[in-house]
């Protein structure tokens, strides 16, 4: 279990919810296929909210890649969503983000 810091309160957040947050960020920014965002940027954004400073966020990104929901580009420095799994990504976001 990872903890999310919100308004000086600690809220428990699971790895599944972190995955959904990453997918949601990429989807909102339109990062499908060839449109990419740096991996470090995602780690920094979520690392400010998660207590372990993004170490688990990096592992979750690797899990998403193994599940083939995201693609790596530029020697694994940038990531984007897999457009072939669009419906699966939307379902995952809807399931874990309220």
N, C-alpha and C positions, 0 to 999 in steps of 0.2 A: 504494500500500500504506500502510495506517495501522498504527500500533503501539499495542498494548494493554499497559498497565503492570500487572503482577501480581506481588506479593511482590518488589518491587524488580527484577523481570526484565522485559525488553521482549519481547513476543510479537507477531509480525506478525498482523494481522487485516485481512481484505479488506472492501470495501464490501458485498459480499454477506452476509458474516457480521454486519456492523453492522445491515443490514436485518433479518436474522433475529433479532438481539437485540432490536431495537425491537418487532418483531411479537410476540416471546415475552413481553416486558414487558407489552404491551397485553393479550395473551391471558390471561396469569396474573392480571391485575387485573380481567378481565372487562369490558374497555372495548369493547363491541360496540355499534354504532349510536349511540343517544342517550346512553350512558354515556361520558363523556369524561375525558381527563387533559390537563393543560396541556403544551403543546409544550416550554416552557422546562424543565419538570421532567425530561422525558426527556433533553433536551440536557445538563442538569446531571448527571444520574446517569451517563450514558455519557461525558460530557466529563471526568469525574474519572479514567476508565480509559484514555481515548484521549489521546495526547500533544498533539494540536493543540487541546485544550480545547473540543471539541465543534463546531468549525467544519464538519468533514466530517459530523457527525451531523445538523446542520441541512440540509445538502445531500441527505443520504440520505433524510431525512423528506420532502423535496420530491420525490425520485425515487419514493418509495412512493406519494405522492399522484398523481403522473403515471401510475403503474401501476394506479391505482384500488384499491389494497389498503387504504388508509386514507382517512378523510374528515376534512376541516377543519370546525371549528365556531367560532362566536364571532369572526368576522373573522380567521381563521387563528391563533387563540391556543390552541385546544384541538384534540385529535385523537382519533379512535376508529377501530376496525377496521371495515371494510366487511363487514356480515353476509352479503351476497350472494356474497362470495368466500371463504367460510369454509373450504371444502375446499382451495382453492389456498393459503390462509394456513397451514393445518396442514401441508400438504406442504412448503412453503417452510421452515417451522421445522424439520421433521424432517430435511430435506436438509442444512441448514447448522449445526444445533446437535446435538452428539453428547452 
